[in-house]
């Protein structure tokens, strides 16, 4: 009887057999792949980039790659609709003050949210008590705090005034604005505001920048809008938006602190150290005669955090110093109050200069020696606006008398942003 013998193999032998089979399959597949590539090169009627068969992804046997398509020409995306171009609220709404809006005045808060609103309309709704903060009436100069609820009434844009032929007085005003211009394009205007000219109107004030801009209404009757403010006795760079689109973007840049401002001042004494950071809280203090900003404690009613960087550029013996200032925040009278706080008040400051037995050097005018020297801010349509204002006449006279060189390098330009 013959016995059938069953042949067995060890696990190691079986593994070698599998490896040998795989090697043969790969060799066969490689030759087939080379053959297909050769055939593809011969097919002259096939467009470059077309793939008749796509490699299947492992684990996705039904997924095929899409044929490569011609890349379309890039198309410029339309600019995002500015907040000011959105419809104004037609009914009462309540909004919450954000962190970026903390410390903003009520009127500036409304301007930032709705740049198309006129100054007179803002004052009117606040005066009538139509705007409420946490349920209470508010003044246009009150400062808001993060998290507060602001009740906003229905808003409307003032009817645009018709544009007619300018009178002789208006033509003269327009010429004055042109002479003050440091930069201008279709969206933005930067003026070199002279000392003594107010930015916005007040009681009994008839001539100010906002009123002068009436002569620059466009064909649709829209007037250029103020984006920020500088004190009446401060000269230098003042940024103005010529369109609602620009107003929305520029006010947003100020709120996000994307704007960089540099000021020059002449101060009493020489600050030590020669470069430093001033960080305090400021609160408004009102009296029958005047309104000033006082140094406050954290948590005081109406107190807002204020940060300023300073650097001494040049000195005149030990009595005077030319300093460069960079405000990080934008509080009322911030630079003037901060320099007085470190006992180096700005020369000619009627509100904050209170040094006893201090005499003004001969030949210097007793006027505020503060210049908004430079502003750098992103342009609404890309790039940057970079404008520089020259010394006003009274400061130029002081620089000449003291032998200060206005063209000297400004060390504050590289100060930190925060």
Secondary structure, 3 states (H helix, E strand, C coil): CCCCCCCCCCHHHHHHHHHHHHHHHHHHHHHHHHHHHHHHHHCCCCCCCCCCCCCCECCECCCCCCCCCCCCCCCCCCCCCCHHHCCCCCCCEEEECCCCCCCCEHHHHHHHHCCCCCHHHHHHHHHCCCCEECCEECCCCCECCCCCEEEECCCCCCCCCCCCCCCHHHHHHHHHHHHHEEEECCCEEEEEECCCCECCCCCCCCCEHHHHHHHHCCCCCCCCEECCCCCCCCEEEEEEECCHHHHHHHHHHHHCCCCEEEEEEEEECCCCCCEEEEEEEEEEEECCCCEEEEEECCCCCCCEEEEEEEEEEEEECCCEEEEEEEECCCCCCHHHHHHHHCCCCECCCCCCCCCCCCCCCCCCCCCCCEEEEEEEEECCCCCEEEEECCCCHHHHHHHHHHCCCCCCCCHHHHCCCC
